[in-house]
Amino acid sequence: MSALVLSGGGARGAYEAGTLRYIFGPLARRLGKDIAPDVVCGTSVGALTGAWVAAQGMDAAKTLWQFWRELEPHHIYHLRLLDLVAGKDAFLNRHTDIGGGTALFDPSPLYEHVRSTLPWRQLYERIDSGKVRAFVCAATDVATGRCIQFTDGGNRMRPDNFDVAPDILRETATTTMRYARIGPEHVLASAAIPFVFPAVSVDGHWMVDGALRQNTPLGPTLQLHSDRILVIGVKRQRGESDIPVGGPPPTTGMLAGRALNALMLDPVEENLRRIERWNQMLTWAQGAYPDFLDRLANEYRPYRIVKSLLLRPTEDLGHIAARIFPLVAPELPRATRMFLERITDPHEADLVSYFLFHKRFTRELEELGYADAQKMETQIGDLLA
């Protein structure tokens, strides 16, 4: 069973769309088969992307490509000049029909898009028919700080269908899997970045962005018996050569971008390394003792070998944002331009890269995702085939 895991990252989600356009397009044609995942897990923008994939399968790639290539800030949020100069009571207390509270942006356009454009009926049909085993989106419960993994598997989904293996991924101390018919409020809660978008009420609980606890929800894929996992991240791994030495002191924008990156930092790489160590041990044990896995399943708990692959940007998306923002700034609404100018850094715009919902930026990220997936075609094909 295959699983797709999608990270959160605001406008960086365009990168995920590019990777899926290649995987569900040229790669699927080369393999000659439908490679839509059985399990889809996502956080924040990854939850939105995941909802499309769960609803449309491989056809979602074209829908996502069209969305990101024509994107403008007013498609996601509204921001007025008055919001930037008024007192906190005038703009920080947003009220929507599904939530409210402290927020800089008015997310009404995003709400309308998710409700009216995402094919919810098709999503439920694919889940109930078994074409999709489960769709999972993660949000953070404000009251408890726990990550809530909303899981929609239709009538088949029952707690006793799960093999939870805390020895492999110790996430149960801070996460809860909750079975639900996922709707707009769940994915919008998953994307509600604190202080940027208002909190969303889900079943009487205030929820915000799942990235605060789990930006890359890997655990549910194991609990749902997946044995092939493709993880798509939106942050490039930095080496020692990428760390600047000296130079001017960090700006407010740079520090804020680093803080947001830290909030969205996931132990996904360590988790994947842990899975690989288990794979090596199970492979050795099965070779040495041919009935090892059968006895383990019958006498203790069923474990299995899990293949995984992490796909992430080969370029720094913050650097791309720093290069593109000055070029598109004149085209942005005045209030949006002023806000982004305040938080940008001339050399590295990590923070801006999360909020630069402009087609010139998102197109480049989408194309980078396509190119990166093409470079890893052999590895992805081996995993999904």
C-alpha positions as MATLAB code, in Angstrom:
seq = 'MSALVLSGGGARGAYEAGTLRYIFGPLARRLGKDIAPDVVCGTSVGALTGAWVAAQGMDAAKTLWQFWRELEPHHIYHLRLLDLVAGKDAFLNRHTDIGGGTALFDPSPLYEHVRSTLPWRQLYERIDSGKVRAFVCAATDVATGRCIQFTDGGNRMRPDNFDVAPDILRETATTTMRYARIGPEHVLASAAIPFVFPAVSVDGHWMVDGALRQNTPLGPTLQLHSDRILVIGVKRQRGESDIPVGGPPPTTGMLAGRALNALMLDPVEENLRRIERWNQMLTWAQGAYPDFLDRLANEYRPYRIVKSLLLRPTEDLGHIAARIFPLVAPELPRATRMFLERITDPHEADLVSYFLFHKRFTRELEELGYADAQKMETQIGDLLA';
ca = [
       0.000    0.000    0.000;
       1.394    3.414   -0.963;
       1.174    6.640    1.039;
       1.819   10.283    0.209;
       2.902   12.703    2.963;
       2.800   16.457    2.252;
       4.442   19.111    4.420;
       3.114   22.555    5.297;
       4.682   25.807    4.150;
       2.238   28.437    2.822;
       3.126   29.592   -0.688;
       5.889   26.984   -0.736;
       3.143   24.449   -1.414;
       3.577   25.251   -5.107;
       6.708   23.086   -4.979;
       4.618   20.073   -3.971;
       2.284   20.689   -6.901;
       5.236   20.620   -9.298;
       6.531   17.307   -7.998;
       3.063   15.772   -8.317;
       2.695   17.080  -11.868;
       5.741   15.067  -12.880;
       4.937   11.989  -10.790;
       1.305   11.748  -11.924;
       2.194   12.728  -15.488;
       5.367   11.536  -17.265;
       6.365    9.049  -14.544;
       2.916    7.416  -14.364;
       2.864    7.108  -18.153;
       6.301    5.484  -18.124;
       5.218    3.013  -15.453;
       1.959    2.391  -17.328;
      -0.192    2.331  -14.217;
      -2.303    4.431  -11.869;
       0.023    5.421   -9.023;
      -2.423    7.520   -7.017;
      -1.680    6.867   -3.309;
      -3.875    4.717   -1.092;
      -3.243    6.940    1.944;
      -2.820   10.725    1.827;
      -1.545   12.716    4.819;
      -0.943   16.462    4.921;
      -0.477   19.470    7.155;
      -1.325   23.119    6.411;
      -0.990   23.716    2.662;
      -0.103   20.023    2.459;
      -3.567   19.224    3.801;
      -5.141   21.347    1.054;
      -3.007   19.702   -1.609;
      -3.711   16.303   -0.080;
      -7.459   16.882   -0.199;
      -7.234   17.461   -3.946;
      -5.125   14.328   -4.455;
      -7.481   12.219   -2.332;
     -10.490   13.591   -4.258;
      -9.148   13.428   -7.812;
      -6.274   10.957   -7.763;
      -3.739   11.611  -10.501;
      -6.057   14.164  -12.136;
      -5.324   16.487   -9.205;
      -1.949   17.379  -10.728;
      -3.556   19.451  -13.492;
      -5.930   21.207  -11.068;
      -3.084   22.143   -8.733;
      -0.891   23.269  -11.627;
      -3.593   25.658  -12.856;
      -4.180   27.037   -9.343;
      -0.558   27.853   -8.541;
       0.294   29.225  -11.989;
      -2.449   31.858  -11.852;
      -2.257   32.751   -8.161;
      -2.555   36.280   -6.777;
      -2.551   37.391   -3.117;
      -6.228   38.351   -3.236;
      -7.046   34.707   -4.027;
      -5.823   33.786   -0.522;
      -6.357   36.751    1.802;
      -7.409   40.383    2.119;
      -5.224   43.028    3.764;
      -6.039   46.734    4.010;
      -3.808   49.709    4.737;
      -5.977   50.402    7.762;
      -5.020   46.982    9.109;
      -1.357   48.000    9.163;
      -1.813   51.320   10.935;
      -4.830   50.782   13.179;
      -4.697   49.663   16.783;
      -4.715   45.985   17.586;
      -8.428   45.915   18.407;
      -9.215   47.107   14.887;
      -7.529   44.344   12.973;
      -6.196   41.596   15.210;
      -9.626   40.313   16.194;
     -10.946   38.645   13.060;
     -14.363   36.985   13.010;
     -15.447   34.368   10.481;
     -18.346   31.941   10.306;
     -16.096   29.060   11.414;
     -13.760   30.790   13.817;
     -11.982   33.947   14.795;
      -9.410   35.532   17.047;
      -6.010   37.091   16.566;
      -5.081   37.329   12.885;
      -3.440   39.775   10.521;
      -5.062   38.509    7.333;
      -8.709   38.092    6.400;
      -8.760   34.578    4.826;
     -12.225   34.864    3.247;
     -10.980   34.197   -0.313;
      -9.238   30.997    0.761;
     -12.312   29.870    2.690;
     -14.527   30.398   -0.353;
     -12.115   28.576   -2.654;
     -11.866   25.524   -0.393;
     -15.621   25.312    0.094;
     -16.783   25.877   -3.448;
     -13.982   24.504   -5.614;
     -12.675   21.429   -3.841;
     -14.789   18.424   -4.963;
     -15.932   17.225   -1.539;
     -18.516   14.778   -2.876;
     -15.892   13.156   -5.078;
     -13.542   12.936   -2.085;
     -16.146   11.071   -0.031;
     -17.013    8.767   -2.928;
     -13.379    7.764   -3.398;
     -12.944    7.150    0.331;
     -16.190    5.200    0.758;
     -15.515    3.068   -2.326;
     -12.039    2.161   -1.080;
     -10.104    3.900   -3.863;
      -8.539    5.927   -1.046;
      -8.000    4.021    2.184;
      -7.745    7.201    4.256;
      -7.174   10.935    4.082;
      -5.457   12.489    7.108;
      -4.973   16.162    7.919;
      -3.226   17.449   11.029;
      -4.192   20.469   13.136;
      -3.135   21.744   16.567;
      -5.633   21.949   19.440;
      -5.093   25.372   21.011;
      -6.322   24.305   24.468;
      -4.087   21.251   24.833;
      -1.284   21.877   22.359;
      -1.764   18.369   20.991;
      -1.614   17.514   17.305;
      -4.978   16.147   16.181;
      -4.738   13.847   13.169;
      -8.211   13.973   11.628;
      -8.616   10.711    9.740;
     -11.339    9.971    7.206;
     -11.539    6.362    6.111;
     -15.279    6.055    5.683;
     -17.223    3.299    7.408;
     -14.184    0.990    7.311;
     -12.252    3.123    9.754;
     -12.318    1.686   13.259;
      -9.710    1.931   16.008;
      -9.156   -1.822   16.052;
      -7.993   -1.708   12.409;
      -4.742   -0.032   13.432;
      -1.395   -1.466   14.412;
       0.201    1.338   16.387;
       3.943    0.797   16.689;
       5.267    3.370   19.176;
       8.688    1.704   19.114;
       9.153    2.920   15.546;
       7.744    6.443   15.853;
       7.075    7.816   19.318;
       4.402   10.364   18.443;
       1.554    9.224   20.653;
       2.646   11.402   23.590;
       1.787   14.568   21.674;
      -0.690   13.397   19.024;
      -4.215   12.037   18.870;
      -5.809   10.283   15.912;
      -9.437   11.314   15.628;
     -11.824    9.644   13.196;
     -13.984   12.164   11.313;
     -15.674   12.974    8.040;
     -13.210   15.634    6.971;
     -14.734   18.850    5.680;
     -13.618   22.399    4.856;
     -13.238   23.342    8.526;
     -10.685   20.572    9.115;
      -8.326   21.503    6.268;
      -8.742   25.234    6.949;
      -7.862   24.640   10.590;
      -4.780   22.743    9.457;
      -3.718   25.811    7.433;
      -4.495   28.461   10.075;
      -0.993   29.829   10.772;
      -1.160   31.497   14.230;
      -1.265   35.319   14.193;
      -1.628   35.223   10.393;
      -5.006   33.491    9.974;
      -7.741   33.177   12.625;
      -8.272   29.968   14.571;
     -10.995   27.613   13.330;
     -13.612   25.901   15.483;
     -13.872   22.143   14.895;
     -16.413   20.266   17.016;
     -16.197   22.972   19.662;
     -12.383   22.954   19.804;
     -10.225   25.851   18.622;
      -7.693   24.611   16.064;
      -4.709   26.198   14.341;
      -1.958   25.105   11.969;
      -0.892   21.503   12.448;
       2.697   22.473   11.605;
       3.180   23.703   15.168;
       3.336   20.084   16.276;
       3.684   17.979   13.149;
       4.584   19.632    9.884;
       5.134   16.304    8.137;
       2.606   13.718    9.440;
       4.510   10.503    8.867;
       3.105    8.485   11.783;
      -0.432    7.891   10.408;
       0.963    6.197    7.303;
       2.495    3.479    9.493;
      -0.646    3.140   11.582;
      -2.595    2.669    8.346;
      -0.356   -0.242    7.241;
       1.451    1.612    4.439;
       4.627   -0.099    3.230;
       5.694    2.492    0.619;
       5.844    6.135    1.689;
       6.687    9.161   -0.453;
       7.355   12.289    1.621;
       7.439   15.699   -0.071;
       9.002   18.517    1.947;
       9.366   22.202    1.115;
      12.636   23.039    2.862;
      16.076   22.389    1.458;
      18.583   20.736    3.748;
      21.399   23.140    4.481;
      25.006   22.101    4.774;
      27.849   23.807    6.546;
      28.774   25.666    3.358;
      25.358   27.347    3.368;
      25.857   28.949    6.779;
      27.002   32.590    6.365;
      29.921   33.812    8.440;
      30.170   37.431    9.546;
      28.201   40.106    7.733;
      25.651   42.525    9.202;
      23.460   41.591   12.176;
      20.286   39.632   11.332;
      17.271   41.728   10.432;
      13.775   41.397   11.885;
      12.615   39.661    8.729;
      15.463   37.148    8.844;
      14.877   36.354   12.516;
      11.127   35.997   11.970;
      11.740   33.684    9.044;
      14.093   31.558   11.129;
      11.491   31.457   13.920;
       8.802   30.242   11.503;
      11.188   27.648   10.101;
      11.901   26.479   13.652;
       8.182   26.190   14.414;
       7.717   24.099   11.291;
      10.812   21.990   11.858;
       9.974   18.290   11.864;
      12.054   15.288   12.913;
      11.012   13.660    9.650;
      14.570   12.845    8.575;
      15.359   11.188   11.885;
      12.069    9.282   11.706;
      12.918    8.050    8.221;
      16.384    6.998    9.399;
      14.754    5.130   12.280;
      12.471    3.312    9.852;
      15.468    2.344    7.740;
      17.279    0.940   10.795;
      14.196   -1.193   11.539;
      14.141   -2.310    7.903;
      17.755   -3.458    8.158;
      17.106   -5.337   11.389;
      13.952   -7.048   10.063;
      15.684   -7.995    6.813;
      18.600   -9.540    8.719;
      16.280  -11.370   11.128;
      14.143  -12.790    8.317;
      17.265  -14.031    6.539;
      18.662  -15.636    9.661;
      15.344  -17.029   10.883;
      12.896  -17.605    8.000;
       9.839  -17.701   10.262;
      10.844  -14.611   12.252;
       8.265  -12.138   10.890;
       5.435  -14.666   11.125;
       6.263  -15.511   14.719;
       6.681  -11.833   15.582;
       3.222  -11.055   14.173;
       1.549  -13.982   15.912;
       3.237  -13.669   19.296;
       3.803   -9.924   19.692;
       2.922   -7.367   17.035;
       3.014   -7.360   13.223;
       5.976   -5.434   11.885;
       6.837   -5.007    8.238;
       9.561   -3.584    6.017;
       8.628   -0.059    4.929;
      10.189    1.612    1.893;
      10.356    5.406    2.048;
      11.691    8.325    0.046;
      12.056   12.006    0.949;
      11.780   14.495   -1.910;
      12.633   18.134   -1.156;
      13.901   21.277   -2.927;
      17.390   21.326   -4.363;
      17.376   25.131   -4.091;
      16.718   27.412   -1.125;
      13.157   28.719   -1.520;
      13.957   31.713    0.701;
      16.677   32.789   -1.719;
      14.248   32.464   -4.616;
      11.730   34.658   -2.771;
      14.413   37.289   -2.089;
      15.211   37.432   -5.804;
      11.631   37.539   -7.058;
       9.964   39.809   -4.501;
      11.526   43.085   -5.771;
      10.381   42.190   -9.289;
       6.753   41.590   -8.344;
       6.403   44.173   -5.565;
       4.998   46.893   -7.896;
       2.204   44.510   -8.929;
       1.070   43.733   -5.383;
      -1.766   45.515   -3.576;
      -0.335   48.421   -1.602;
      -1.022   47.006    1.847;
       0.375   43.581    0.905;
       3.485   45.190   -0.570;
       4.070   47.281    2.546;
       3.653   44.260    4.809;
       6.047   42.083    2.819;
       8.594   44.897    2.584;
       8.630   45.127    6.368;
       9.406   41.447    6.831;
      11.755   40.852    3.912;
      15.524   40.623    3.958;
      17.512   41.674    0.869;
      19.470   38.405    0.790;
      17.231   35.769    2.282;
      13.438   36.029    2.441;
      12.463   32.906    4.381;
       9.456   34.611    5.964;
       8.302   36.218    2.728;
       8.483   32.863    0.955;
       5.580   31.609    3.086;
       3.306   34.556    2.159;
       4.356   35.511   -1.381;
       1.225   34.175   -3.073;
       2.148   35.580   -6.474;
       2.168   33.585   -9.673;
       5.693   34.611  -10.650;
       7.031   33.088   -7.435;
       4.723   30.068   -7.266;
       5.306   29.233  -10.928;
       9.042   29.041  -10.318;
       8.553   26.820   -7.284;
       6.160   24.589   -9.236;
       8.686   24.226  -12.036;
      11.473   23.500   -9.529;
       9.346   20.739   -8.010;
       8.757   19.261  -11.470;
      12.497   19.342  -12.250;
      13.482   17.846   -8.885;
      11.004   14.987   -9.292;
      12.347   14.364  -12.796;
      15.892   14.101  -11.406;
      14.701   11.480   -8.899;
      12.551    9.594  -11.405;
      14.363    6.294  -10.891;
      14.078    6.366   -7.087;
      10.418    7.442   -7.164;
       9.608    4.857   -9.805;
      11.245    2.082   -7.796;
       9.218    3.092   -4.744;
       5.836    3.370   -6.444;
       6.207    0.517   -8.930;
];
